[in-house]
Amino acid sequence: MKRRIMLAMVIAVSSCATGTQLARNTVPQDSAIFDLIDREQHRQEHTINLIASENYTSKEVMRASASPLTNKYAEGYAGKRYYAGCEVIDDVERIAIARCKELFNAEHANVQPHAGSQANMAAYFAVLKPGDTILGMSLAEGGHLTHGHPVNFSGSIYNVVQYKVHPETHLLDFDEIEKLALEHKPKLIVCGASAYSRTIDFARFAAIAKKVGALLMADIAHIAGLVAAGLHPSPFPHADIATSTTHKTLRGPRGAIILCKKELAAAVDKAVMPGTQGGPFMNVIAAKAVAFHEALDSSFIRYQEQVIMNAKALAKNLQDKGYDIVAGGTDNHLFIVDLRSKKVSGRATELALQKAGITCSRSCIPFDPAKPWITSGVRFGTPGLTTRGMGVAQMAQVADFVDRAIMQHADEDALNAIKQEVETLCAQFPIYK
Ligand SMILES: Cc1ncc(COP(=O)(O)O)c(C=O)c1O
């Protein structure tokens, strides 16, 4: 009865309103979610973020992402859609593709993948059949789930052979990779990593792939920003396909891309849509285009140079405090700290740092004796701190916070005191002014 009266009142109030007004009048206020968004923004502003795979997009990227383009269905590709009304959307996707190709010097780009895992799935579908053999880096030694881990689709659909890093140097062991390739004759070799701090030699991978008649796929999800800035060697012309997320060092919206040689263009497009996805997120594609535009600007090169300088400085400061860095240091935006000499696990470190206002992700070290849930390491990255304007001087401060938090990880008061100092530092480097 009560509901009926309410309904009658709504109809009465809106009887002289237009359809649009009616829709607006009846949208309920969602304070639950918007309060949480405010809280999350506050958390981001007031904490030091050392998660290597995160970054802060520009307001322009967010504006495109939150635009009315989210309303449009556009299954298909520019000029060949399964929906009408795509004439504007088509131009958005064309611009995104052109900028993406220019940025990565790629012959073909597909900008529709919703995420890195979907990009990898579509790339595999483009060139492999179920049961084919792939040679990829193991998750525990720095690879990604989608590079053939048994719990992932890649590990269940394909016959997977995994390579690790060298047991002593913790560098890619090309002799071992070549041996495995010769032995197992993979159809696809996957290179690229989630937790590898040294330069990836794409030419060397390509030589091995050529020797065994395999295709080469480079997953540059982590290093895409460095590649775009010319500060890490490009996968092209060595790789046949490259995949990447757009939200890590590239500093775009959450999403992904696939780049490839033109011979594979049709197969890649087909594998994305209709192979593995339906309608593209056109608002996100617009946001990717905005991020590519930003990455084509010379200021992006300076940003990436600073990301690398900061990573090297943070690693060096920690080394000076007695921390072991896997592979001896870093050439890129991240590194793994081996915590065994400090007698504390990755998980305990992650928790202690969180209490001190510092977020990071625990990480396996190569050949980790600890369980994956616990780990003996943490992974630190500098893309986020660099975006908010921090430089080498602040890396010394951050290393000091990290060291104190690890040394006093069981002391709640000490962690709280560090948190106050972290907040003071963060206040000097706001993310969104
Ligand atoms: C190397 C690599 N590839 C793929 C992915 C998957 O990306 P997403 O989380 O967007 O699926 C990641 C994510 O961490 C990654 O590090």
The ligand as a MOL file (V3000), in Angstrom:
LIG
                    3D

  0  0  0     0  0            999 V3000
M  V30 BEGIN CTAB
M  V30 COUNTS 16 16 0 0 0
M  V30 BEGIN ATOM
M  V30 1 C 53.2460 -9.1930 -17.6340 0
M  V30 2 C 51.7710 -9.0990 -17.3930 0
M  V30 3 N 50.9230 -9.5460 -18.3510 0
M  V30 4 C 49.6030 -9.5030 -18.1950 0
M  V30 5 C 49.0330 -8.9920 -17.0510 0
M  V30 6 C 47.5370 -9.0570 -16.8950 0
M  V30 7 O 46.9310 -7.8370 -16.8600 0
M  V30 8 P 45.4440 -7.6810 -16.2580 0
M  V30 9 O 45.5890 -7.6650 -14.7820 0
M  V30 10 O 44.9930 -6.3800 -16.8420 0
M  V30 11 O 44.6390 -8.8390 -16.7530 0
M  V30 12 C 49.8560 -8.4960 -16.0460 0
M  V30 13 C 49.2480 -7.9370 -14.8150 0
M  V30 14 O 49.7970 -7.7860 -13.8010 0
M  V30 15 C 51.2660 -8.5610 -16.2100 0
M  V30 16 O 52.1040 -8.1490 -15.2570 0
M  V30 END ATOM
M  V30 BEGIN BOND
M  V30 1 1 1 2
M  V30 2 1 2 3
M  V30 3 2 2 15
M  V30 4 2 3 4
M  V30 5 1 4 5
M  V30 6 1 5 6
M  V30 7 2 5 12
M  V30 8 1 6 7
M  V30 9 1 7 8
M  V30 10 2 8 9
M  V30 11 1 8 10
M  V30 12 1 8 11
M  V30 13 1 12 13
M  V30 14 1 12 15
M  V30 15 2 13 14
M  V30 16 1 15 16
M  V30 END BOND
M  V30 END CTAB
M  END
